[in-house]
Amino acid sequence: MVGGVDGDFPFAWYLQQVQVRITSNWNRVSSSQGRVQIYFRIAKDGSLDRVRVELPSGNAALDESARMAVLRSGPLQPLPEGFEGQYLGVRFWFTYLGN
């Protein structure tokens, strides 16, 4: 789930598309429970960079599964025409509830 963005970004529909794409690429690897926050940037053309674990869950396998979900989702759709920045920083939460 999108937990926040850097700055002001009024295009909620775009963030919803990002969330659907990343969630569809997420392989839940364990029956463990935990929560991890991944930070990444979306460039104007939709490419991704600086994908990293920002707040780890304490379980390396869960953290890597979340990081890989973001990497597998790129490139995303280009940022909306009305967005003036060169990139958008995103914080994305993954919550593992177990089986």
DSSP file (Angstrom, degrees, kcal/mol; ACC not computed):
  #  RESIDUE AA STRUCTURE BP1 BP2  ACC     N-H-->O    O-->H-N    N-H-->O    O-->H-N    TCO  KAPPA ALPHA  PHI   PSI    X-CA   Y-CA   Z-CA
    1    1 A M              0   0    0      0, 0.0    92,-3.4     0, 0.0     2,-0.3   0.000 360.0 360.0 360.0 136.0    0.0    0.0    0.0
    2    2 A V  E     -A   92   0A   0     90,-0.2    90,-0.3     1,-0.2     3,-0.1  -0.494 360.0-177.8 -64.5 122.0    1.3    3.5   -0.9
    3    3 A G  E     -     0   0A   0     88,-3.4     2,-0.3     1,-0.4    89,-0.2   0.561  57.0 -39.6-100.7 -11.6    2.3    5.0    2.4
    4    4 A G  E     -A   91   0A   0     87,-1.2    87,-2.9     2,-0.0    -1,-0.4  -0.864  48.2-130.4 163.2 164.2    3.4    8.4    1.2
    5    5 A V  E     -A   90   0A   0     -2,-0.3     2,-0.6     2,-0.2    85,-0.2  -0.924  34.3 -98.8-133.3 159.0    5.2   10.4   -1.5
    6    6 A D  S    S-     0   0    0     83,-2.2    83,-0.3    -2,-0.3     2,-0.1  -0.701  88.9 -19.9 -77.9 120.2    7.8   13.1   -1.5
    7    7 A G  S    S-     0   0    0     -2,-0.6     2,-0.5    81,-0.1    -2,-0.2  -0.348 109.4 -28.6  83.1-162.5    6.1   16.4   -1.9
    8    8 A D        +     0   0    0     -2,-0.1    -2,-0.1     2,-0.0     0, 0.0  -0.817  56.0 170.5 -97.4 126.7    2.7   17.2   -3.2
    9    9 A F        -     0   0    0     -2,-0.5    74,-0.0    -4,-0.1    -2,-0.0  -0.843  10.4-176.9-139.7  98.9    1.2   14.8   -5.8
   10   10 A P        +     0   0    0      0, 0.0     2,-1.1     0, 0.0     3,-0.2   0.315  57.0  98.7 -82.7   9.9   -2.5   15.3   -6.7
   11   11 A F    >>  +     0   0    0      1,-0.2     4,-1.5     2,-0.1     3,-0.9  -0.569  37.7 163.0-101.8  72.0   -2.8   12.3   -9.0
   12   12 A A  H 3> S+     0   0    0     -2,-1.1     4,-2.1     1,-0.3    -1,-0.2   0.841  72.9  61.5 -57.9 -35.7   -4.4    9.7   -6.8
   13   13 A W  H 3> S+     0   0    0      1,-0.2     4,-1.7    -3,-0.2    -1,-0.3   0.859 102.6  51.3 -60.7 -35.9   -5.4    7.6   -9.8
   14   14 A Y  H <> S+     0   0    0     -3,-0.9     4,-2.2     2,-0.2    -1,-0.2   0.930 108.8  49.4 -68.0 -44.7   -1.8    7.2  -10.8
   15   15 A L  H  X S+     0   0    0     -4,-1.5     4,-2.4     1,-0.2    -2,-0.2   0.852 107.8  55.4 -62.7 -34.2   -0.8    6.0   -7.3
   16   16 A Q  H  X S+     0   0    0     -4,-2.1     4,-2.2     2,-0.2    -1,-0.2   0.903 107.4  49.2 -64.8 -40.6   -3.7    3.5   -7.4
   17   17 A Q  H  X S+     0   0    0     -4,-1.7     4,-2.3     2,-0.2    -2,-0.2   0.903 110.5  51.0 -63.5 -41.5   -2.3    2.1  -10.7
   18   18 A V  H  X S+     0   0    0     -4,-2.2     4,-2.6     1,-0.2     5,-0.3   0.927 109.6  50.4 -60.5 -45.8    1.2    1.8   -9.1
   19   19 A Q  H  X S+     0   0    0     -4,-2.4     4,-2.5     1,-0.2     5,-0.2   0.914 110.7  48.2 -60.9 -44.7   -0.3    0.0   -6.1
   20   20 A V  H  X S+     0   0    0     -4,-2.2     4,-2.0     2,-0.2    -1,-0.2   0.920 112.9  48.9 -62.3 -44.1   -2.1   -2.5   -8.3
   21   21 A R  H  X S+     0   0    0     -4,-2.3     4,-0.8     2,-0.2    -2,-0.2   0.934 114.5  43.2 -62.7 -48.2    0.9   -3.2  -10.4
   22   22 A I  H >< S+     0   0    0     -4,-2.6     3,-1.0     1,-0.2    -2,-0.2   0.925 112.7  52.2 -66.7 -44.2    3.3   -3.7   -7.5
   23   23 A T  H >< S+     0   0    0     -4,-2.5     3,-1.3    -5,-0.3    -1,-0.2   0.876 106.1  54.9 -59.8 -37.8    0.8   -5.9   -5.5
   24   24 A S  H 3< S+     0   0    0     -4,-2.0    -1,-0.3     1,-0.3    -2,-0.2   0.721 108.8  49.4 -69.6 -19.3    0.3   -8.1   -8.6
   25   25 A N  T << S+     0   0    0     -3,-1.0     2,-0.6    -4,-0.8    -1,-0.3   0.268  86.3 110.6 -99.5  10.3    4.1   -8.7   -8.7
   26   26 A W    <   -     0   0    0     -3,-1.3     2,-0.8    -4,-0.2    40,-0.1  -0.778  50.1-163.1 -94.9 119.0    4.4   -9.6   -5.0
   27   27 A N        -     0   0    0     -2,-0.6     2,-0.7    38,-0.3    42,-0.1  -0.885  15.3-143.3 -99.2 109.2    5.3  -13.2   -4.1
   28   28 A R        -     0   0    0     -2,-0.8    34,-0.1     1,-0.2    -2,-0.0  -0.635  20.9-175.1 -75.2 113.2    4.5  -13.8   -0.5
   29   29 A V        +     0   0    0     -2,-0.7     2,-0.3    32,-0.1    -1,-0.2   0.485  52.1  31.9 -94.4  -5.0    7.3  -16.1    0.4
   30   30 A S        -     0   0    0      2,-0.2    68,-0.2     1,-0.1     0, 0.0  -0.958  63.7-127.1-151.3 161.4    6.6  -17.1    4.0
   31   31 A S  S    S+     0   0    0     -2,-0.3    68,-0.5    67,-0.1    -1,-0.1   0.361  78.2 114.2 -90.8   5.0    3.9  -17.8    6.5
   32   32 A S        -     0   0    0     66,-0.2    66,-0.6    67,-0.1     2,-0.3  -0.230  64.3-127.9 -68.3 162.6    5.7  -15.3    8.8
   33   33 A Q  E     +B   97   0A   0     64,-0.2     2,-0.3    65,-0.1    64,-0.2  -0.862  46.4 116.2-111.2 150.6    4.1  -12.0    9.8
   34   34 A G  E     -B   96   0A   0     62,-2.0    62,-3.6    -2,-0.3     2,-0.4  -0.948  47.0-119.7 169.6 174.2    5.7   -8.6    9.4
   35   35 A R  E     -B   95   0A   0     -2,-0.3     2,-0.4    60,-0.2    60,-0.2  -0.998  23.9-179.2-141.4 133.9    5.6   -5.2    7.8
   36   36 A V  E     -B   94   0A   0     58,-2.4    58,-2.8    -2,-0.4     2,-0.5  -0.987  16.5-146.1-135.3 143.0    8.3   -3.6    5.6
   37   37 A Q  E     -BC  93  55A   0     18,-2.2    17,-2.9    -2,-0.4    18,-1.7  -0.946  13.2-163.5-111.8 128.3    8.5   -0.2    3.9
   38   38 A I  E     -BC  92  53A   0     54,-2.9    54,-3.1    -2,-0.5     2,-0.4  -0.899   3.7-155.9-108.1 136.6   10.2    0.1    0.5
   39   39 A Y  E     +BC  91  52A   0     13,-2.8    13,-2.6    -2,-0.4     2,-0.3  -0.917  24.0 153.8-109.7 139.7   11.3    3.5   -0.9
   40   40 A F  E     -B   90   0A   0     50,-2.1    50,-3.3    -2,-0.4     2,-0.4  -0.977  33.6-126.4-155.0 164.3   11.7    4.0   -4.6
   41   41 A R  E     -BC  89  49A   0      8,-2.6     8,-1.9    -2,-0.3     2,-0.5  -0.941  10.6-150.8-117.6 140.5   11.7    6.8   -7.2
   42   42 A I  E     -BC  88  48A   0     46,-2.6    46,-2.4    -2,-0.4     6,-0.2  -0.950  18.1-146.1-106.8 121.4    9.6    6.9  -10.3
   43   43 A A  E >   -B   87   0A   0      4,-3.0     3,-2.5    -2,-0.5    36,-0.5  -0.364  33.2 -96.3 -80.0 166.0   11.2    8.9  -13.1
   44   44 A K  T 3  S+     0   0    0     42,-1.6    35,-1.6     1,-0.3    43,-0.1   0.840 126.7  51.3 -49.4 -38.2    9.2   11.0  -15.6
   45   45 A D  T 3  S-     0   0    0     33,-0.2    -1,-0.3     1,-0.1    42,-0.1   0.428 122.7-104.0 -84.5   1.8    9.4    8.1  -18.1
   46   46 A G  S <  S+     0   0    0     -3,-2.5    30,-3.0     1,-0.3    -2,-0.1   0.356  75.0 138.9  94.0  -5.7    8.2    5.5  -15.5
   47   47 A S        -     0   0    0     28,-0.2    -4,-3.0    27,-0.1     2,-0.3  -0.357  45.5-131.6 -71.6 156.4   11.6    3.9  -14.9
   48   48 A L  E     +C   42   0A   0     -6,-0.2     2,-0.3    23,-0.1    -6,-0.2  -0.830  29.5 163.4-111.2 145.2   12.4    3.1  -11.3
   49   49 A D  E     +C   41   0A   0     -8,-1.9    -8,-2.6    -2,-0.3     3,-0.1  -0.962  53.2  36.3-149.9 171.9   15.5    3.8   -9.3
   50   50 A R  E     +     0   0A   0     -2,-0.3     2,-0.5     1,-0.2   -11,-0.1   0.814  67.1 175.8  54.9  36.4   16.8    3.9   -5.7
   51   51 A V  E     +     0   0A   0    -11,-0.1     2,-0.3   -10,-0.1   -11,-0.2  -0.602  16.1 147.8 -73.3 118.4   14.7    0.9   -4.7
   52   52 A R  E     -C   39   0A   0    -13,-2.6   -13,-2.8    -2,-0.5     2,-0.6  -0.990  55.9-100.9-151.2 157.2   15.6    0.1   -1.1
   53   53 A V  E     +C   38   0A   0     -2,-0.3   -15,-0.2   -15,-0.2    11,-0.0  -0.723  37.6 175.2 -76.8 119.7   14.3   -1.2    2.1
   54   54 A E  E    S+     0   0A   0    -17,-2.9   -16,-0.2    -2,-0.6    -1,-0.2   0.847  74.5  19.5 -96.1 -42.3   13.6    1.8    4.2
   55   55 A L  E    S-C   37   0A   0    -18,-1.7   -18,-2.2     8,-0.0    -1,-0.3  -0.895  86.3-146.9-129.2 101.2   12.0    0.2    7.3
   56   56 A P        -     0   0    0      0, 0.0   -21,-0.1     0, 0.0     4,-0.1  -0.214  12.3-139.0 -71.3 158.1   12.8   -3.5    7.6
   57   57 A S        -     0   0    0      2,-0.3   -22,-0.1   -23,-0.1     3,-0.1   0.651  45.4-109.9 -84.8 -18.5   10.5   -6.1    9.0
   58   58 A G  S    S+     0   0    0      1,-0.1     2,-0.5   -24,-0.1   -22,-0.1   0.339  97.3  93.8  97.8  -4.8   13.2   -8.0   10.8
   59   59 A N     >  -     0   0    0      1,-0.1     4,-2.4   -27,-0.0    -2,-0.3  -0.958  62.6-158.2-123.7 110.3   13.0  -10.9    8.4
   60   60 A A  H  > S+     0   0    0     -2,-0.5     4,-2.6     1,-0.2     5,-0.2   0.843  91.9  54.0 -59.2 -36.7   15.4  -10.6    5.4
   61   61 A A  H  > S+     0   0    0      2,-0.2     4,-2.1     1,-0.2    -1,-0.2   0.903 110.1  46.8 -66.1 -40.7   13.3  -12.9    3.2
   62   62 A L  H  > S+     0   0    0     -3,-0.3     4,-1.9     2,-0.2    -2,-0.2   0.923 113.0  49.8 -65.3 -43.2   10.2  -10.8    3.7
   63   63 A D  H  X S+     0   0    0     -4,-2.4     4,-2.4     1,-0.2    -2,-0.2   0.921 111.8  47.2 -62.6 -44.2   12.2   -7.6    3.0
   64   64 A E  H  X S+     0   0    0     -4,-2.6     4,-2.6     1,-0.2    -1,-0.2   0.872 108.2  55.8 -67.0 -36.6   13.7   -9.0   -0.2
   65   65 A S  H  X S+     0   0    0     -4,-2.1     4,-1.5     2,-0.2   -38,-0.3   0.907 110.5  45.6 -60.1 -42.2   10.3  -10.3   -1.4
   66   66 A A  H  X S+     0   0    0     -4,-1.9     4,-1.5     2,-0.2    -2,-0.2   0.922 112.2  50.2 -68.0 -44.6    8.9   -6.8   -1.1
   67   67 A R  H  X S+     0   0    0     -4,-2.4     4,-2.1     1,-0.2    -2,-0.2   0.911 110.6  50.2 -60.1 -43.0   11.9   -5.1   -2.7
   68   68 A M  H  X S+     0   0    0     -4,-2.6     4,-2.8     1,-0.2    -1,-0.2   0.829 102.5  61.0 -67.1 -31.8   11.7   -7.6   -5.7
   69   69 A A  H  X S+     0   0    0     -4,-1.5     4,-0.7     2,-0.2    -1,-0.2   0.904 107.8  45.0 -60.7 -40.0    8.0   -6.8   -6.1
   70   70 A V  H >X S+     0   0    0     -4,-1.5     3,-0.9    -3,-0.2     4,-0.5   0.944 113.3  49.2 -68.1 -47.5    8.9   -3.2   -6.8
   71   71 A L  H >< S+     0   0    0     -4,-2.1     3,-1.1     1,-0.3    -2,-0.2   0.896 109.1  52.3 -60.0 -41.2   11.8   -4.1   -9.1
   72   72 A R  H 3< S+     0   0    0     -4,-2.8    -1,-0.3     1,-0.2    -2,-0.2   0.693 101.8  63.5 -67.8 -17.5    9.6   -6.5  -11.1
   73   73 A S  H << S+     0   0    0     -3,-0.9    -1,-0.2    -4,-0.7    -2,-0.2   0.615  86.4 143.1 -84.0 -12.9    7.0   -3.8  -11.6
   74   74 A G    <<  +     0   0    0     -3,-1.1   -27,-0.1    -4,-0.5     2,-0.1  -0.482  41.3  42.6 -84.6 155.1    9.2   -1.5  -13.6
   75   75 A P  S    S-     0   0    0      0, 0.0   -28,-0.2     0, 0.0     2,-0.1   0.607  77.0-170.0 -77.6 152.8    8.9    0.3  -15.8
   76   76 A L        -     0   0    0    -30,-3.0     3,-0.1     1,-0.2    -2,-0.1  -0.345  40.7 -69.6 -89.8 177.7    5.6    1.9  -14.7
   77   77 A Q        -     0   0    0      1,-0.1    -1,-0.2    -2,-0.1   -31,-0.1  -0.406  67.3 -90.4 -62.6 147.3    3.5    4.2  -16.8
   78   78 A P        -     0   0    0      0, 0.0   -33,-0.2     0, 0.0   -34,-0.1  -0.219  52.8 -90.4 -55.7 151.4    5.1    7.6  -17.3
   79   79 A L        -     0   0    0    -35,-1.6   -36,-0.0   -36,-0.5   -35,-0.0  -0.301  59.7 -81.1 -61.0 150.9    4.3   10.2  -14.6
   80   80 A P    >   -     0   0    0      0, 0.0     3,-1.9     0, 0.0    -1,-0.1  -0.164  36.9-117.0 -56.9 147.8    1.2   12.3  -15.4
   81   81 A E  T 3  S+     0   0    0      1,-0.3    -2,-0.1    -3,-0.1   -37,-0.0   0.819 112.3  58.1 -54.1 -36.8    1.7   15.2  -17.8
   82   82 A G  T 3  S+     0   0    0      2,-0.0     2,-0.5     0, 0.0    -1,-0.3   0.543  81.0 101.4 -76.9  -5.8    0.7   17.7  -15.2
   83   83 A F    <   -     0   0    0     -3,-1.9   -74,-0.1     1,-0.1    -4,-0.0  -0.698  53.6-168.1 -83.0 124.9    3.5   16.6  -12.8
   84   84 A E        +     0   0    0     -2,-0.5    -1,-0.1     3,-0.0    -3,-0.0   0.648  53.0  93.3 -91.7 -15.9    6.3   19.1  -13.0
   85   85 A G  S    S-     0   0    0      1,-0.1     3,-0.1     2,-0.0    -2,-0.0  -0.217  75.7-126.6 -74.4 167.5    9.1   17.2  -11.1
   86   86 A Q  S    S+     0   0    0      1,-0.2   -42,-1.6   -43,-0.1     2,-0.3   0.706  89.8   2.6 -84.2 -22.7   11.7   15.0  -12.7
   87   87 A Y  E     - B   0  43A   0    -44,-0.2     2,-0.5   -43,-0.1   -44,-0.2  -0.975  64.1-131.1-155.7 164.5   10.8   12.1  -10.4
   88   88 A L  E     - B   0  42A   0    -46,-2.4   -46,-2.6    -2,-0.3     2,-0.4  -0.988  17.8-144.3-124.0 121.2    8.4   11.0   -7.6
   89   89 A G  E     - B   0  41A   0     -2,-0.5   -83,-2.2   -83,-0.3     2,-0.4  -0.714  23.0-168.8 -83.6 132.9    9.7    9.4   -4.4
   90   90 A V  E     -AB   5  40A   0    -50,-3.3   -50,-2.1    -2,-0.4     2,-0.5  -0.968  19.1-156.0-128.4 138.0    7.3    6.8   -3.0
   91   91 A R  E     -AB   4  39A   0    -87,-2.9   -88,-3.4    -2,-0.4   -87,-1.2  -0.969  19.8-170.3-109.3 125.3    7.1    4.9    0.2
   92   92 A F  E     -AB   2  38A   0    -54,-3.1   -54,-2.9    -2,-0.5     2,-0.4  -0.968   9.8-148.1-124.8 124.7    5.3    1.6   -0.1
   93   93 A W  E     - B   0  37A   0    -92,-3.4     2,-0.5    -2,-0.5   -56,-0.2  -0.759   7.4-166.9 -93.5 134.6    4.2   -0.6    2.8
   94   94 A F  E     - B   0  36A   0    -58,-2.8   -58,-2.4    -2,-0.4     2,-0.5  -0.988   7.2-164.9-114.9 127.6    4.0   -4.4    2.5
   95   95 A T  E     - B   0  35A   0     -2,-0.5     2,-0.6   -60,-0.2   -60,-0.2  -0.966   4.6-158.9-118.4 121.5    2.2   -6.2    5.3
   96   96 A Y  E     + B   0  34A   0    -62,-3.6   -62,-2.0    -2,-0.5     3,-0.1  -0.874  12.8 176.8 -98.5 120.5    2.6   -9.9    5.8
   97   97 A L  E     - B   0  33A   0     -2,-0.6   -64,-0.2     1,-0.3    -1,-0.1   0.436  37.1-130.9-101.8  -1.6   -0.3  -11.5    7.7
   98   98 A G              0   0    0    -66,-0.6    -1,-0.3   -68,-0.2   -66,-0.2  -0.217 360.0 360.0  77.0-174.5    0.9  -15.1    7.5
   99   99 A N              0   0    0    -68,-0.5    -1,-0.2    -3,-0.1   -67,-0.1   0.446 360.0 360.0 -91.6 360.0   -1.4  -18.0    6.4
